[in-house]
Amino acid sequence: SAAAARGRGRGRAAVAAGSAAGQASGLRYPGAGGGEDLRRFALDLAALFQGGGAWPWSEMEVLVQDATKLLQAEKTLERIHVKPGGHINVVGDVHGQFFDLFTIWEENGLPSAANPYIFNGDFVDRGSYSLETLMTLLAWKVVCPADVHLARGNHEAHSMNVPYGFTGEVLTKLGPEAYAEFQTLFDQLPLAHVVNDHALVVHGGLPRDTSVRLADIEALDRSQGPEDARRIFTDLQWADPCDKKGQFRSQRGEDIVVFGPDVTKAFLDANGLGLLIRSHEVKDEGFEWAHDKRCLTVFSAPQYCDTCDNKGAVIRLNVPEGGGPPETEIRVFTVGPRPDFYVPAMAYSPMSPACKKYLSGPAKKLLQGYLQG
């Protein structure tokens, strides 16, 4: 459409405009509430990373702390209202595929009050630009805190970061102090978003306890207190839909479940909702409908791990001019170009032979301690 074309053009122009300034040395974070200077900073930071540049932890730390404070003030379940005629974009797993983040913005527009986003978890791990991806998202969160919504995925956790690369990447590029700050930030991420009292957006799936309601999720202690709270936490981040009715133990192992169409219908109906949007699983086309079109999976890391042949997708929820439930628009995209200096996926993972080349000496020692502990 013409509107979509204009959005793509604005995204390309804005990213390109930041490019020259972003390469300049001495990029400084202007602080939260920096207005137009802050927006320019976000563009410059992304351009710096896009050109292979690094940004020192001494500058980065204040931005991480500001973003952590913003997330800490949010509820475990955040409610979002999109006005009639407006829309919101839902992005699935990105997994450190930093250069595909630019494709998402080029094709869907940069974040703004008129173009809000939900990034539905798994920003990090596997892809070798997880640090750059996370810092770019945090910069935009500080630029427009009411219009960039970040959710926790199962990979925003130390237990996953160690084997899948984020730990090694941060220890190599920055050090242990930075890694600890990122874990603190992860603990503050909301677990769910509800758009216009219609669509529930979570990373994984639905609670196995059929008595759980939205208010229970909203009241959930993100620090994972009693056993019931931990189980809801696990389901929201790990559960997957299945075709068979009921709930069953997942092939993922441990205390993880899959849930059928009857579970989806019962939960949505009991909570006055129409749609579940979740991520967590790679899909060939970047998305997949299930459960009588009441469950929609979105995955936004095309050519996943540099080995899969999948596309990526972004879900746009469009609210009709006359009001009513949002209408679902699926926007599929393909993998973008990689620079000459590109580091392959899993290069910082201790499970990959490539880590011997990419991990620093101190990072190898710290990782060994984590793995043994």
Buried (B, 14 or more C-beta within 10 A) or exposed (E): EEEBEEBBEBBBEBBEBBBEBBBEEEBEBBEBEBEEEBBBBBBBBBBBBBEBBEBEBEEBBEBBBBBBBBBEEBBBBBEBEBEEEBBBBBBBBBBBBBBBBBBBBBBBBBBBEEBBBBBBBBBBBBBBBBBBBBBBBBBBBBBBBEBBBBBBBBBBBBEBBBBBBBBBBBBBBBBEEBBEBBBEBBBBBBBBBBBBBBBBBBBBBBBBEEEBEBEBBBEBEBEBEEEEBBBBBBBBBBBBBBEEEEBEEBEBEEEBBBBBBBBBBEBBEEBEBBBBBBBBBBBEEBBBEBBEEBBBBBBBBBBBBBEEEBBBBBBBBBBEEEEEBBEBBBBEBEBBEBEEEBBBBBBBBBEBEBBEEBBBEEBBEBBEEBEEE
